[in-house]
């Protein structure tokens, strides 16, 4: 739901807390008892108590599932996954492609009064199906097996619960080797290609001085429009609004419209801030970070992320706009769990 000021905040009695992948790794190391991570004991204890009392939820995103699978050391991967599963209870946040259509509809309704009934989206849910926005797990007892209805339901639930754990932990190495043509890192190629494309554009903008100041803001708005053109066209057509109506309002109105779509606004601003402040090339991990942080900033109450991203978020004041407490030190989480 949205507040009266238009900021996207889900009305809930449960505080939604998003931990970046590295913070889950820190938490797992703390739970393992490693001396270096003892400073997070209070945060870990309070987090568990908050979850038990339903005061807080620690939702997982698509990026958590993907990045956890990147850990090739099976013991390490399993430790991180077990920490995630036990604290999150497999609560999850919906993917961008599920959330964006509803946001565009609300922006159109605000500007043009159409569509009269904007689409809605369930932000938080449970399990990998919700995290990816599609049915990846859907076990049913095969027809023809004689089993009473209650036992059938209990068995199906048990199997799905086990599948949820396997989806997060992945398969141990000996089982991975038994699967023909199994390439656990294959999906990284997509992110790598996106990073290479982003890096080419970054270098061009930097060479021409379009990476800072007012010029970078104009580029960010245009990029936000172009990168989401397919979804925008679909939403305009669905609402019966000629696309030319927005163009006719002029560049200032177009910029305001783009900024009124939270995920587009946050994504564009994070890209702009990074290119202005950081000289490092874009990486596949950066692509994942921006995707995850955009959703976390818009919809979660607390975000714990890497220092680089926390600094950029504070610099752009996105934390204030979307009323999300953002920090880089996991120990500081205790202030929001008391």
N, C-alpha and C positions, 0 to 999 in steps of 0.2 A: 504494500500500500504506500501511498505518497502522503507526506504531510501537507499542510495548507500552503507552505512556502514552495512546494513543488519538488523538494528534495526527496530522493527515493530512499525511504526507510521502511523496512518491513516491521509492522507492528507485531511485537511478540513479547511474551513475558520471559523468554529465554535469550540470554545474551549470546550472540553469534561471534565466535572468535576464530579467525583464520590464521593458521600457522604456515609460513613458508616451508618448503621442503627441508631446508637446512635447519630450521627450528625443530622440526620433528626428529631430525637426526641428533640434534643436541639433546632433546628430551630422551631419546632412546639411550644415548650414552650416559645420561644422568641416571636413568633407571637401572642401567647395567652396573652402576657404582664406580664409574671411572672418576678418579680424583679431580681431574681438570674440570669436570662438569658438575661438581658438588654444589656450585653456586646456584644451580637451577632446582635444587631439591624443594624449596618452598613453593616455587611455581608449579612443580609437578604434583605435590601433595594437594595444593589448593585447587588445581585443575581437576584432579580426580574427585575431590569432594564436591566441587561445583557441578560436575556431570552427574554424580550420584544424587544430588539434591535437585537436579533439573534446573539449575540456575544458569548453566552455560552449556553450549554445544560447540564442538570443534569439527565443522564440516570438512569433508574431503572434496577435492575437485578432480576433474579429469587429469590435471597435471600431476597430482599426487600419485595416481595409479601409473601414469606413464614414467615419471621420474624414479619411482621406486623400482620399476622393472629394469632401469638402467644400471642398478647396482649389481655387478656380476658376482660379487662375493656372496654366496648363498647365506651364510651365517649372518653377515651384516644386513643383508636385505630382509631376512626373516625377523631380525630384532627390530628394525625400523617399522616393518609392516605390523608386527604384533603391538607395538606401542601405538601406532595409528588406529588399529582396529579396536583396541581396548578402550582408548580414550574417546575416540569419535563415535563409537557404537555404530559405525558405518553411516552416520549422518552425512549428507552430501549436498553440494550446491549444483544447481543445474548449469549446463554448458551455455556458452554465448549464443549459439544458434537457436536455443529455446527461449532465452530471455530477450533477445534483441527485437523480434517482431512486436512484442507487447510494448516495449519502450518507444518504438517508432510510432505505433498507433496512438500512444498517449501524447506524443509530441505533435502529431497531426491534429488530434482533437483539440489541443491547446491553441494551435495556430488557425485552424480552419473550421473547427466544430465537427469535423468528420475524421474517422467513422464515429457514429453515434455511440457505438458500443465497442470500445477498444478491446483488443484481445488481452487476455491475462496470462500469466505464467506462474507456476509454482516454483518459487526460488529454492526452497529447501525441502529435502526429502530424505529417503533412506536408500542406500545401496548403489551399486555400480550402474544399474539401469537408469537411476535418476541422474547420476553424475555425467553419464554420456548421452542422456536423452533418447535412449533406445533400449529395446529389450535384448540384452545380452545373456541374461539368465532367465530361464523360463521352464524349469523342470516340472514335469507332470508324470505321475505314475502311469506307465503304459496301459492302454486299454486291454482288457482280458485278464488282468491280474486280479485275483479274488482277494479283496481287502476291504474292511469296513470303512465307511466315510471318514470317521474321526482319525483312524490310523493312517488313512491316505493323506489327510491334511497334515498330520504330524510328520509323516515321512517326507512329504514334499517340502515342508518348512525346514526340516533338518538338512536335506540335500542342498537347498538354496543357501542356507547359512554356511555350509561347508564350501560351496562354490564362491561365496562372497570372500571368504578367507583366501582361497586359492587365487582369486582375481587380484587380490592385493599383494600377497606374498609371491605369486608366481610359482613356477615349478622348480623343484630342486634340479641341479645340473644333470643327474643321472637320468631323469625323466625327460628333460629337454633333448638330450642326445637321442632318445628313442623316437622322437617325432620327426618324420621325414620332412626335409626342406624347412625346418623351423629356424627362423632368424629373429631372435628376440630384439635385436637392435634395428631391424629393417625400417620401422616407423620413423626413426631419427632422420631419414633421408628427406622427409617432407620439411621438417623444421630447418634442416641445413640449407635446403634450397631457398626457403623463405628468408633465412638469415643472409644468404649470399645476395639475394635481390635487394634486401634492405640496405646492405652494406654498399652496393653500387650506387643507390640513390643517396645515401649519406655522403659519400665522397663527392658526388656531383653537387649537392647542396652546399657542402663545405667549401668547395672550390669557388663557387659563385657567391658565397656570403649569405646563403639563404638558411643558415642553421641557427641564427640568433636574432633577437629583437623582433620588431614588428613584422619583418619579412617571414620569419619562422612561424609566426602565428598564422599568417595567411596561408602558408604551405600546409600547416597542420589542419586547418579547416578544410582546405581543398582535398587533402589526403583522406580525411574522415569521410567526405562526401563520395569520393571516387572508390575507396576501398569497400564501401557498403552500398554501392550503386544498385546491385541486384536486389538486395533486401528493401531498399528504398523504393525502387520501381514497383516491386510487388505490393508494398504497403499502399503506395499512392493509387495504384490500379484497383486494389481491393476496396479502398475508401471512395473510389470514383472521383478522385481529385486529379485534374490535368497537371502533369509535372511542371508545365510552364507557369502555373500560378505561383510557385515558390520562386522561380527565376525572375518573375516580374516584380517581385518585392525588392529586388536588389541584393547586392553582396552582404550588406549588414544584416538583413533579415535572414539570409541563408546561413550566415555564421551563427546567429542566435539560434536558429533552428537546429543546426548540428550540435551546438552545445547543450540543447535541451534533451538530447538523447544520451543518457548517462554513460553507457558503455562506450559509445563513440567518443564522447567528450573526454573521458578518462584515458582511453587508449591513445587518442591523438596527443593529449597533453603529456603523457608519460614518454611517448616517442620524442616529442619536441624537447622536453627537458633533458632527456638522455643525450640527444645529439648536440645540444648546446653545451652541456657540462662534461661529457665523457668523450675522450678521443679514441677509445677502444672500438674495434670492429664489432658489429652485431654478431651474436652467436645464436645457435638453436636454443640454448637455455634462456637467452634474453627473450626470444619469441614466447616461450612458455611462461616466463615471469610476467610479461605484459598482459597476456591473456588471463592468467590467474589473478593478478593484482587488480585488474580492472573490475572483475566481478566482486572481489573481496572488498574493495574500497566502497563500491556502490551499495552493497547489500549487507556487509558485516559491521558489527559494532567495534570490533578490535582487530587490528591487522599487525602481525609480528613478521617482519621481513628483513632482508639484508640491508645493511647500513646504506649502501648506494641508493637503493630504491626508497628507503625511508627519508633520506635527505632530499631526494628529488620531489617526493610527495609533499614534504613540508614546504619546500621552496615554492611549489606551485599552489600551495594551500588547498590541495584537493581533499586533505583530511578534514578541513574546516567546511568545505562545500558539502561534503557527503557525511559529515558528522561521524567520522570514524577515527578512533584513537589509533595512531600508527607509531610503532616503535621498532627498534632493531635489537634490543637486548631482551632475551626471553625472561630474565629475572624481573624486568619491569612489569611483566604480566600480573604479578601478585597484586599490584595496585588496583587492578580491575576485577579481582576475584574475591576481595575481602567484603 
